[in-house]
Amino acid sequence: MTGEPTLAESAYETLEDEIHGDVLRPGGEGYDEAREVWNAMIEKHPAVITRCAGTADVITAVNVAREHGLPIGVKGNGHNVAGNAVCDHGLTIDLSGMSAVRVDPATRTARVGPGATLADVDHETQAFGLATPLGFVSETGIAGLTLGGGFGYLSRTYGMTIDNLRSVDVVTADGELLHASEDDRPDLFWAVRGGGGNFGIVTSLEFDLHEVGPEVLAGLIVHRVADAQAVVRHWRDYVAEVPDELTVWVVVLTAPPAPFIPEAHHGDPVVAVLPVYAGDPEEGWSLVDPLLEFGDPLGDNVAVRSYARWQRFFDAANASGARNYWKSLNFTEVTDEMIDTALEYGLSRPTDDTKVAMAHMGGAMSRVPADATAYPHRDAEFLVNVQVRWDDQEQDEECVEWAGKSHDALVEYSTDGTYTNFISEETGRERFAYRENYDRLVEVKTEYDPENVFRLNQNVTPAT
């Protein structure tokens, strides 16, 4: 892109007069910082960025964008790998200042602003020994996580993030603020639970909370790659019988310089098994013992630890500033052939920072009907996320090509469905993302956003 994007002066003046937050123009102070997102591959230049102080600012920004025909990017915390928070020549509505979290311990609920991070939510809820299922990196924004479905270490026990959502406030394409819940505009409430940002800008979220922590049993068990096939097969067989309170991932990665791993193996490719037990930590040891005793691991750091701190454990490995490209697939089962294929690519990663993660899902997540929310993939017992990460722009083509090849090699074993929060671009295949719920999503989209104002997402095209 050449030159700086511009907007009619009258539009800038309207925003600057009516918005209580900051209005950032290209070339102005704070603009370049504000257009940055977590994924360094994203290099876009909005015509204007509004850092909203509240819902009224969001309404004003939406109205100005609509009146001037501007595409809208919505930035909670900009952590989504696809980078849809910003757009060339459009208006980015930055919600990061709207980050308040209010917990009601009596009703076990939390009211959360769209700019809050997972760390913000965990910090407030854990003060009362409460939590709701969230993701795996604490810098992730709560709004984007939730609208895509949301799952984490508590999801086998308490369901997905959307299964714990009680209500939302939404600014629609015509600048109207609507409240949606099971009893109030249930069609809109159904759609935002997995349908992404297609229907408006969420300015408030209300969640159910559960007794969790303040300590959980969690950690990593690290194995040599020579044992990878045996380790992953054992994990596959082991998780078939575990209770909902236990979640176990397997990740192919580069051994970090951690004290529990022998120094001679720092920087080696390894396979890590990650158990997290959400029940009484002392009761979890007997469940985790078969993982600790299997094979000849290099080491482990499984321990009773703070739940809130565990939620931040992988932040450093997922810090902002690197280039990222992700592919994700769902699976109903893990076969020997699928394991072999996943490991073939996992052990030929293009960069040391690249990971191939295999997540065990199921549990409470799978007991929700596929049509109860817009998120349709309730049959997924497993998920594979290919997380390619690098720093040198000259490696872009190599890394993206490798991700595509690994994805294509695994498709035949999958449900041909994906988790939209874990992919880098719009698929162009609506049913890959939304499956049997797509037609109903089109109806809701046509009702609330007939002109497709909110289109920078895994888009649902309105019938109009």
C-alpha positions in Angstrom: 0.0 0.0 0.0 1.4 3.4 -0.9 0.6 6.7 0.8 -1.5 7.2 4.0 -5.2 6.3 4.0 -7.4 9.4 4.4 -11.0 10.1 5.3 -13.2 13.1 4.7 -12.3 15.8 7.2 -15.9 16.0 8.3 -15.8 12.4 9.4 -12.6 13.0 11.5 -14.3 16.1 13.0 -17.5 14.1 13.9 -15.4 11.4 15.6 -13.2 13.9 17.5 -16.2 15.9 18.6 -18.4 13.0 19.8 -16.0 10.3 21.0 -14.7 10.6 24.6 -11.8 8.2 23.8 -8.9 8.8 21.4 -9.3 9.3 17.7 -6.1 8.4 15.9 -5.3 9.6 12.4 -2.6 8.2 10.1 0.7 9.9 10.9 -0.5 11.1 14.3 0.8 10.2 17.7 -0.1 6.7 18.8 -1.5 5.6 15.4 1.2 3.2 14.4 1.2 1.6 17.9 -2.6 1.2 17.8 -2.7 -0.5 14.4 -0.3 -3.2 15.6 -1.8 -6.6 16.5 -0.4 -9.8 18.0 0.5 -11.3 14.6 3.4 -9.4 13.0 2.3 -10.7 9.5 -0.6 -8.2 9.7 0.5 -4.9 8.2 -2.6 -2.7 7.6 -3.4 1.0 7.7 -6.8 2.1 8.8 -8.1 5.5 7.8 -8.9 6.1 11.4 -8.7 4.3 14.8 -11.1 5.0 17.6 -10.1 4.0 21.1 -13.5 3.8 22.6 -14.1 4.8 26.2 -17.6 3.2 26.4 -20.6 2.0 24.4 -21.6 5.5 23.3 -18.3 5.8 21.5 -18.8 2.4 19.8 -22.2 3.6 18.5 -20.8 6.8 17.2 -18.0 4.9 15.4 -20.3 2.5 13.8 -22.6 5.2 12.6 -19.7 7.2 11.1 -18.3 4.1 9.4 -21.7 3.2 7.9 -22.4 6.8 6.7 -19.0 7.0 5.0 -18.9 3.4 3.6 -15.9 2.4 5.6 -15.0 -1.3 6.4 -14.9 -1.9 10.1 -12.3 -3.8 12.1 -13.1 -4.5 15.7 -10.1 -4.8 18.0 -10.6 -6.3 21.5 -6.9 -7.0 22.1 -5.8 -7.8 18.6 -4.7 -11.3 19.6 -6.5 -13.2 16.9 -4.1 -14.9 14.4 -6.1 -13.7 11.4 -5.6 -10.1 12.2 -9.1 -8.9 11.3 -9.0 -6.2 14.0 -7.4 -3.8 11.4 -8.2 -3.1 7.8 -6.7 -0.9 5.0 -8.6 2.4 4.5 -11.2 1.4 7.1 -12.2 2.3 10.7 -10.7 0.2 13.5 -12.9 0.3 16.6 -10.5 -0.4 19.5 -12.2 -1.7 22.6 -9.2 -2.3 24.7 -10.0 0.5 27.1 -13.4 -1.1 27.9 -11.8 -3.8 30.1 -13.7 -3.7 33.4 -14.6 -7.0 35.1 -17.2 -7.1 37.9 -17.7 -10.3 39.8 -20.8 -11.1 41.9 -19.7 -14.0 44.1 -23.2 -14.5 45.5 -24.7 -15.3 42.1 -21.4 -16.7 40.7 -21.5 -14.4 37.7 -19.2 -11.9 36.1 -19.9 -8.9 33.9 -17.0 -8.4 31.5 -16.1 -5.6 29.1 -15.0 -6.5 25.6 -11.5 -5.1 26.0 -10.7 -7.4 28.9 -8.1 -10.1 28.5 -8.3 -13.6 29.9 -5.8 -12.5 32.6 -8.1 -9.7 33.6 -11.0 -12.1 34.0 -9.0 -14.7 35.9 -7.5 -12.1 38.2 -10.9 -10.9 39.3 -12.7 -14.3 39.5 -9.9 -16.1 41.3 -10.1 -13.6 44.1 -13.3 -15.5 45.0 -12.1 -19.0 44.0 -14.2 -18.8 40.9 -13.6 -19.2 37.1 -15.2 -19.7 33.8 -13.7 -21.8 30.9 -11.4 -19.6 28.9 -8.4 -20.1 26.5 -4.7 -20.9 26.9 -2.9 -17.6 26.5 -3.8 -14.9 29.1 -3.3 -12.0 26.7 -6.1 -13.2 24.5 -9.2 -10.9 24.4 -12.3 -12.2 26.0 -14.7 -11.0 23.3 -13.0 -12.6 20.3 -12.4 -15.8 22.2 -16.1 -16.0 23.2 -17.6 -15.2 19.8 -15.6 -17.9 18.2 -16.7 -20.5 20.8 -13.8 -20.5 23.3 -12.4 -23.6 25.0 -9.6 -24.3 27.5 -8.5 -26.4 30.4 -11.9 -26.2 32.1 -14.1 -27.0 29.1 -14.2 -30.8 29.5 -15.6 -30.0 33.0 -17.8 -27.0 32.4 -18.3 -26.7 28.7 -17.1 -24.1 26.2 -16.9 -20.4 27.0 -20.1 -19.9 25.0 -21.8 -22.5 27.1 -21.2 -20.3 30.2 -22.4 -17.1 28.5 -25.6 -15.7 30.1 -26.1 -12.5 28.0 -24.4 -9.9 25.8 -25.0 -6.3 24.8 -24.5 -5.8 21.1 -24.2 -2.6 18.9 -25.7 -3.6 15.6 -25.0 -2.3 12.1 -27.6 0.5 12.4 -26.0 1.8 15.6 -28.6 0.3 17.9 -27.7 -1.3 21.3 -29.5 -4.6 21.9 -29.5 -7.0 24.8 -29.5 -10.7 24.0 -30.0 -13.7 26.2 -31.9 -16.9 26.2 -35.1 -14.9 27.0 -34.3 -11.7 25.1 -33.7 -11.9 21.3 -32.7 -15.6 21.5 -32.0 -15.7 17.8 -29.2 -13.1 18.2 -27.9 -14.8 21.4 -27.8 -18.1 19.6 -25.8 -16.6 16.7 -23.1 -14.8 18.7 -22.3 -18.0 20.5 -19.9 -19.3 17.8 -20.9 -17.1 14.9 -18.1 -14.6 15.5 -18.4 -10.9 15.0 -20.9 -11.2 12.1 -23.8 -9.6 13.9 -22.5 -6.6 15.7 -20.0 -5.4 18.2 -20.3 -6.9 21.7 -19.9 -4.3 24.4 -20.6 -6.4 27.5 -20.6 -10.1 28.3 -22.1 -11.9 31.3 -20.7 -15.3 32.4 -21.6 -18.0 34.8 -18.7 -18.9 37.2 -17.7 -22.1 38.9 -15.7 -23.1 41.9 -12.1 -23.6 40.6 -8.8 -23.5 42.4 -7.2 -21.4 43.6 -4.8 -24.4 42.8 -4.9 -27.1 40.2 -2.7 -30.0 39.3 -0.9 -29.2 36.1 2.4 -29.3 34.2 4.4 -30.8 31.4 5.9 -34.3 30.9 8.6 -34.1 28.2 9.7 -37.0 26.1 12.4 -37.6 23.4 11.2 -37.6 19.8 12.5 -41.1 19.5 9.6 -42.1 21.7 7.0 -39.9 20.0 4.8 -42.6 18.4 4.6 -44.6 21.6 3.9 -41.5 23.7 1.1 -40.2 21.5 -0.5 -43.7 21.2 -0.4 -44.0 24.9 -2.0 -40.6 25.3 -4.7 -41.5 22.8 -5.6 -44.7 24.7 -5.3 -43.1 28.1 -7.6 -40.2 27.6 -10.4 -42.5 26.4 -11.2 -43.3 30.0 -10.4 -40.1 32.0 -13.1 -38.1 33.9 -14.3 -34.7 32.7 -12.1 -33.0 35.3 -8.9 -34.0 33.5 -7.7 -32.4 30.3 -4.6 -33.7 28.5 -2.9 -32.2 25.5 0.1 -33.4 23.5 2.4 -30.9 21.8 5.4 -31.3 19.5 7.7 -28.4 20.2 11.3 -27.4 20.9 12.5 -28.1 24.4 12.8 -24.8 26.3 15.7 -24.0 28.6 13.7 -25.1 31.6 15.4 -26.5 34.8 13.4 -29.7 34.8 14.8 -30.6 31.3 18.5 -31.7 31.1 20.6 -29.0 29.7 21.9 -31.3 27.0 18.4 -31.5 25.5 17.6 -27.7 25.5 16.7 -26.8 21.9 15.9 -30.4 20.9 12.6 -31.3 19.3 10.5 -33.0 22.0 7.0 -34.3 22.7 5.3 -32.8 25.7 2.2 -34.3 27.5 0.2 -31.6 29.4 -2.2 -32.8 32.0 -4.5 -30.4 33.9 -6.8 -31.6 36.6 -9.6 -29.2 37.6 -10.8 -31.1 40.6 -9.2 -31.5 44.1 -5.4 -31.4 43.2 -4.5 -34.1 45.7 -7.1 -36.4 44.1 -5.6 -35.8 40.7 -2.2 -37.5 41.4 -3.6 -41.0 41.0 -5.1 -40.1 37.7 -1.9 -38.5 36.3 0.4 -41.2 37.6 0.0 -43.4 34.4 1.3 -40.4 32.4 4.2 -39.8 34.7 5.2 -43.4 34.8 5.0 -44.1 31.1 8.2 -44.6 29.1 11.4 -42.7 30.0 10.6 -39.0 30.0 13.4 -36.4 30.1 11.7 -34.7 33.0 8.4 -33.1 34.2 7.2 -30.2 36.2 3.8 -31.5 37.1 2.8 -29.9 40.4 0.0 -28.4 42.4 0.1 -24.7 41.3 -1.9 -21.6 41.1 -4.6 -21.8 38.4 -4.2 -18.2 37.5 -0.5 -18.6 37.1 -0.9 -21.7 35.0 -3.2 -19.8 32.7 -0.1 -17.6 32.0 2.3 -20.4 31.6 2.5 -20.3 27.8 2.4 -16.5 27.4 6.1 -16.1 26.8 6.1 -18.7 24.0 3.2 -16.8 22.4 4.3 -13.2 22.9 3.4 -10.5 20.4 5.8 -9.5 17.6 6.4 -12.8 15.8 4.9 -13.8 12.5 2.2 -16.5 12.8 0.2 -18.7 10.5 -2.2 -21.3 11.9 -4.2 -24.2 10.5 -6.7 -26.2 12.6 -8.8 -29.4 12.1 -11.3 -31.3 14.2 -11.3 -35.1 14.7 -13.8 -37.6 16.1 -10.9 -40.1 16.7 -7.2 -40.4 16.6 -6.1 -43.3 14.5 -2.6 -44.7 14.2 -2.4 -43.3 10.6 -3.4 -39.9 11.8 -0.8 -40.0 14.6 1.9 -41.0 12.1 0.9 -38.1 9.7 0.8 -35.5 12.5 4.2 -36.6 13.8 5.7 -36.7 10.3 5.0 -32.9 10.0 5.5 -32.2 13.7 9.0 -33.5 13.5 9.8 -31.6 10.3 8.8 -28.2 11.5 10.1 -25.2 9.5 11.2 -23.2 12.6 12.0 -24.0 16.3 9.1 -21.9 17.4 6.5 -23.9 15.4 4.3 -26.3 17.4 1.8 -29.0 16.5 -0.7 -29.4 19.3 -3.2 -32.2 19.8 -6.0 -31.3 22.2 -8.4 -33.7 23.9 -11.8 -32.2 23.9 -15.2 -34.0 24.5 -16.6 -34.1 28.0 -19.1 -31.4 28.8 -18.4 -29.8 25.5 -19.7 -32.7 23.6 -22.9 -33.1 25.6 -24.4 -29.8 24.2 -26.5 -30.4 21.0 -24.9 -29.2 17.8 -27.8 -26.8 17.2 -28.0 -25.3 20.7 -25.4 -22.6 19.8 -24.0 -21.5 16.5 -20.8 -23.4 17.2 -21.5 -26.8 15.5 -18.5 -29.0 16.2 -19.8 -30.8 19.3 -18.7 -34.2 17.8 -15.0 -33.2 17.9 -13.2 -35.3 20.4 -9.8 -34.0 19.4 -8.4 -30.9 17.7 -5.0 -30.5 16.0 -3.6 -27.0 15.7 -0.6 -26.3 13.5 1.0 -23.2 14.9 3.8 -21.9 12.6 5.8 -19.1 14.1 8.9 -17.3 12.8 10.6 -13.9 12.7 12.2 -13.5 9.3 9.8 -12.1 6.6 11.8 -14.0 4.0 10.5 -17.2 5.5 6.8 -16.3 4.9 6.3 -18.4 1.8 8.1 -21.4 3.2 6.2 -21.4 6.5 2.8 -20.8 5.0 3.4 -23.6 2.4 4.4 -26.0 5.2 1.3 -25.2 7.2 -0.9 -25.8 4.1 0.8 -29.2 3.4 0.4 -30.4 7.0 -3.2 -29.4 7.0 -3.9 -31.1 3.6 -2.2 -34.3 4.8 -4.5 -34.4 7.9 -7.8 -33.5 6.3 -8.7 -37.1 5.3 -8.7 -38.1 9.0 -10.7 -35.1 10.1 -14.4 -34.1 10.3 -13.7 -31.6 7.6 -14.5 -28.9 10.2 -12.4 -26.3 12.0 -12.3 -24.0 15.1 -12.5 -20.5 13.6 -10.3 -18.9 16.3 -7.4 -21.1 15.2 -7.2 -20.3 11.5 -5.3 -17.5 9.7 -7.7 -16.6 6.9 -11.3 -16.8 5.9 -11.8 -20.3 4.6 -14.2 -19.4 1.7 -16.0 -22.6 2.7 -18.8 -21.5 5.0 -19.8 -25.1 6.1 -16.2 -25.9 7.0 -16.5 -23.3 9.8 -20.2 -23.4 10.6 -21.5 -26.7 9.1 -25.2 -27.5 9.5 -25.8 -24.2 11.4 -24.8 -22.0 8.4 -28.3 -21.6 6.9 -29.7 -20.4 10.3 -26.8 -18.0 10.7 -27.6 -16.5 7.3 -31.2 -15.8 8.6 -29.9 -14.0 11.7 -27.3 -12.2 9.6 -29.9 -11.0 7.2 -32.0 -9.8 10.1 -29.3 -7.8 12.0 -26.7 -6.9 9.3 -28.4 -7.1 5.9 -25.7 -4.9 4.2 -22.8 -7.1 5.6 -21.3 -4.1 7.5 -19.5 -6.6 9.8 -17.7 -8.6 7.2 -14.1 -8.8 8.4 -14.4 -12.2 10.0 -15.3 -15.8 9.0 -18.1 -14.2 7.1 -21.7 -15.2 6.9 -23.1 -13.6 3.8 -26.6 -12.2 4.3 -29.4 -13.3 1.9 -29.7 -9.8 0.7 
